[in-house]
């Protein structure tokens, strides 16, 4: 149990947290034995022109995107070490050392697409992410190199471990720690929303921890939101999309119908809060998708499954944490009009305002 610095104050309650056997992007990792660990593991399956740029945008593009010269290779600039993740066509992520100054970084290798329009859109999003003002909770981009076949996205290396691994290995977490994680995650997402960007794939695998002092594993950890390939430039009135992206179990119902909005990211955060508090996914059955087609059979089925889902809010540990339950319910309200309207409202919730 967590101890209190004030002897007259009761000990802070702990939230039970079950493990999972899934690691980054669904790769199996070691997990503690126990029946409660199976729920999270079993229920989380699958993941699914004309140049009108201004001079400022063009300058930013030249600063961010660097084309390797003829005969030059990315290995001339970086020594590559262990592979963190291999997503096939979605890209590979490796730890690397920058040769000129021995800085350890992470490099995501993204194979270029034959869809030129999609590539232009992706470049635009990367420029927007690169141009964000400093944030303690959004992982930055150092630069992007490219050759004829691939992009190499260079990013700082987080040194505090994966949030997914944290869920898999921690048996119980103080309520205060749950609040801190949620506050920092909401702050990160709010930073994107303030800059007219939606993340669209918020899930445990896309959250990392960074140590305040890299050489001290006991130093405070801060949340870092990562992986912006699915980011989407949003404005009110954005037309309905024919495709959606995301991970089954975390996709908001309206996104399945091609209607994406800032509250869609809040839904995903609500699912993460449920996992933090209970160690379980909210859903009674596995969520899976065959494709990302709006109004397709797979999307329609998931939409109806989510609509029919009944979450038992009287099951432990919720009765002991009524304010956390209220926030989770407001983040995961099926209809967007019943959901928290924005990050500011969520951050102002009573549960996050109390210590």
N, C-alpha and C positions, 0 to 999 in steps of 0.2 A: 504494500500500500504506500502511496505517496505520503510523505510527512509534511507537516506544516511548520513554518517558522514561528507561528504564534501558538503557544501551547494552549490557549483558550479556544482556538478554532478547530472544529472537527476536521479529521483527515479528509482530503479531497477524494471523492469516489472514483473508482477506476472503471473504465469501460472495457468489457471483455472483447477481445479481438481474436478471431480465428485466423488461421493461416491459409495459404493457397499454394498450389503446386505449379502455378504459372508464373513465368518470369517475363522479361521484357518482350512485348508483342507476342505473348502466348508461348514463349519457349519455356519448357519445363525447368523448374529449379527445385532444389532440395527444400522440403517443408517438414515441420514437426509432425509426429504422429498424432492421431486423435480424430474422432468422428466429426467434430465441429469444423475441422479444416476442409472436409470434403465439399461442404456446401458452396463455398466461394469458388473452389476449383471447378466443380461440375457445372455451375451455373454461368460461368464466364468462358464461353467457347467461341472462337472465331473472331476475326476482326474484319471484318470486311476490309498585209495590214499597213495600216498606216501609222507611222510614228508621229504621235502628237505630243510627245514629251516636251516639257519646258526645259530651258537651259539648266535650271537647277536640278531637275530630274535626270537629265543626261549626265551631269557632273556626278551625281550620286551613283548612277549606274556604272560609270567608269571607275569610281572609287570602290564599288562593291565587287563587280564582275571583272575578273582578270583572266584574259585568254593566254594560255600557255603558248609560248612561241614555238615555231617549227623545230622539232627535235628535242624540245624540253618536255620532261615528264613530271608528274606530281611527286614521284619518288626522288626527284632532284631537290625538292623543297622539304619533304617530310619523310621521316622513318616511321613506317607503320608497324604497330605492335598487335596486341590481341584484338580479335573481333568481338564487338559487343553484341551485334545483332546482324543477322542476314535475312532480309525480307525479300530476297529474290528480285523481282522486277520493281519492288518498292524501294530498293536500295539497301546498301550495307553501311554499317556504322562501325568505325574502328578507332582505337586509341592511337595517337600518333605523336611524334616529337618533332617540333619545328627545328630544322637544322641550324638556322641562323642564330638562334638564341637558346636552344634546348628547352623551350616551353612545351609542356605537355598539353595537348589539345584533343578534341574529338573531331573526326572527319566523317561526314556522311557522303557516300558516293551514290549519286543519282544518275542513272542512265538516261540520256536524252530521248525524248519521245519524237515520233514522226508527226505527231499532232502539233503543228506549229502554233496554232491559236492557244492550245493548252500551255505550251512552253512560254508564250508571251505573257499569259495570265500569271503563270508561276513566277516569272521574273518580276512582274509588277508587285506581287505580294511580297516577295523577298526584299524588294526595295523598301516597301512600307515597313516591314519588320525591322530592317536595318536602320531605318530612319527614326525609329521610336526613341523618345527621350529615355534616359537611363531609368532602369527599374531594378529593384533588388530581387524581384521574383519572376522575371521573364529572362530566359537565357538569351544572350545576345549572339550576333553573328560577327565573326572576325573578318570574314571575306569569303568569296566564292571564286574558285578557279574553274576553268572549263577548257576542255579540248574538243576534238571532233565528236567524241562519243559520250562524254560524261561531264557532269558538274561535280565539284568537290567542295562541299559546304564545310567551312572550318569554324568551329565553335569552341568556347571555353570548356574545359573538362570539370564537371561537377565532382566533388571529392567526398560527398557525404552518403553516397549509396542511392539505390532506387527506392522510391516510395512503394513499389509493388513488393520488393523484397521485405521492406518494413512490415507490410501487411501480412506477409507470409511467415514472419519469424517472431513478431511481438505477440506475447500472450495476452497482455493487458496494457492499456495506455491511460494515463491520467486524463480526466476530462479537460483539464487546462491545456494539455498537449493537443487534444482534438480541436479545441477552440483555436489554438495558435495556427495549426495546419490549415483549417478552414479560412481563417482570416487572411493568411498569406496567399492562399490559392485564389480567393475572391479578389484580393488586391491585384494579383497578376492578371486575372481575366478582365478586371475593370480597366487596367492599363491598356489592354488590347481594344476593348470596347470604346474607350475614350478616343482612340485613334481610328475608329470606324473599321475595326477588324473583328471578325468572329473566329474562334479557334476551330470549332466543329468536331474535334476529336479529343475532348478532355476525358482522360481515363488514367488509372494508376500508372500505366507504363509511360505516360507522357509527363510524369511528375518526378523530379529528382530532388535530392537534398544537397546543399552545399555547406561545408563547414566554415565557420567564421575564421578558424585557424587550421589551415590544411594539415599541419603537423600534429594537431591535437584532436584525436577522434572523440574526445569528450566535450569539445567546444560546441557552442550552440549551432544548430542546423537551421538553415533557411530553405524554404520551398522555392524550387525553380521550375517553371512551366517550360516545356520543350516541344520540339517538333511542330513546325509551322507550315508544313507542306499542304495541310488541309485548310489553312486560313482562307478567309473569304472577305473581300471588301463589301461592307454592308452600309446601306442607307435606307431610311424608312421608305417604303414603297418599292423596294427591290422586287422585281418580278419573280413569279414562281419558277423554280428550277425543274428540269427534267431528270436530274440525277441528284443523289445525295451521297455524302461520305460519312464515315464514322465507324464505331464499333458496336456490334450488337450488345444490348444490355445498357448502353450509355446514350444511344441516340434518342433525342426527344421525339415524341409522337408527331408533332407538326412537321419536323424535318423529313419524315417518311412520306409526307404529302407535298414535299417540295417547297414548304414555307419555312424559311429559316429566319431567326431573329436573335437578339441578344439573350432572350430568355431560354433559348435552346441550349446555350452553354450553361445556364443556371440549372437546368434539369440535370445535366451530366454531373454537376457539382453536388446536387442533391443525392444522386446515386452514390457518389463517393462518400458523402457524409453518412449515408446508411451503412456502408461497408465499415467505415471507421467506428461507428457506434456499436454495431452488432457482429462484425466479422462475416457478414453474409450479404450476398446480392439481394435486392428487394424482391426478386421475381420467384414465383413458385416453380417455374420450369425454365429450361435453357432457352435463351434467345439466339436465333440464328437467322442469317440472311444469305440468299443465293446470289444476289446482285444488288446494285445501287440504283435501280430504276424506280423512279417515283410512280406510285399507283400500280406497280407491278404486283403479281400474286404474292411474292415474298414480303414486300413492303406492306401490302394490305393486311396480310396475316399478322405481322408483328404489330401493326397499329391496333388491330382488334384485340390481340393478346394483351397489349398494354392497357387498353381501355377496360378490359374485363378483369384486370388484376386487382385483387383485394389484399392490401397489406395489413397485417395484424399489428396495429400500433399499441396494443395492450400487452404484447409479448415483451419479456425482458430483453433488453434493459430499459425500454422506453418509459415505463411508469416512473422510474427513478430519475429520469432526465426530461421532464415535461417541456422545458424551453427548447432543448435540442430537438425534441420530437416535433414541436411546432415549426421550427425553422425547416426541418427536413420535409415536412408536409407541404410547406409553402414553396419550397424549391421544386418539389416533384408533383405539384398540382397538374393534373392532366391537361386542363384548359389553360392557355397562356394568361387569360384575364384573371385567373385565380392564383397565378404564380407570382412570386416577387417580381416587381416590374423592372428592376435593374439591380446592378451590383450594389449601388449605394443603399438601396432599401435593405438588401440582405445583410450588408455590413452593419447597418443600424439596428438589427434585430436584438432583442433583449438578451438572448443567450450569448451573443458575441460581445455585448457591452458589459457583461458582468464578469468578475474575476473569481 
